[in-house]
Amino acid sequence: MGLAADVGTLQRLPKITGNESFVKDICYTARKVYSQEALQIGLVRYSMLFLIRDVRGVLLQLHM
C-alpha cells in the first residue's frame, strides 16, 4: 500500500509514530517499510502476517 504525501500527511506522521527521524527517512529515501517494522514503529495497529501465525498456533494447540 502506498501513502500519498498530501493533505497534511507529512505533518501527521511524526505525531502518529512519535519518531520524526523515521518519517524523514522513509519520505526522503522512499524505502519500503515491511510489516514488522511498521508494527514496531506504530505505523499500523496489527499485521495480518502475525495475526495468521497466531491463529494458526492456537488452532494447532486445539487440534492436539
N, C-alpha and C positions, 0 to 999 in steps of 0.2 A: 504494500500500500504506500502510496506517495502522499506527501503533505505539501500543499502549495503555501508558499510564504506570502500570504496576503491577509488582509482584514485583521491585522494585529497578531498574527501567529508568532512572529519573532519576539513580540513583546510578552506574550503569554507563556511561551515555552519555559523560560527560566523560572517563572513562578511555579509552574507545574512540576518541573523536575527538581527545582532547588539547586540547580547547577548551571551557572551561566557559561562556564568554560566548555561543558559538554555540548550545549546548544550551539556555541560558536564553532566548535569542532565539526559537528555534523552539517551545519549550514555552509561553512566555508569550504569544506572538502567534499561534500555530497557523498560521504561514505555510507555504506549500508549499516543499519543498526539491526542486529539479529534479536530474536525473541528474548533470549536470556538477558542480554544487556538492557533491552528496553524494559523488561520486568524489574531488573535491579535498580534502574535509574528512576523509575516511576512514570515512564512514558506510557505504559499500558498497565491495566489492572490485573490481567491474567493472560496466560499464554495457552492456546489450545494444545500445543505440544506437551506441556507439562500437565495439563488437565487430563488429556488422553492417557498419559503414562500413569497418573494417579488412579484413574478409574480402572485401568487395566490391572493394576496391582491389587486393588480391592476385589475385583472380580476373580482374580486368581486365588486370593485368600479364601473367598467364599466357596470356591469350587473344591478346595482341598478338604 
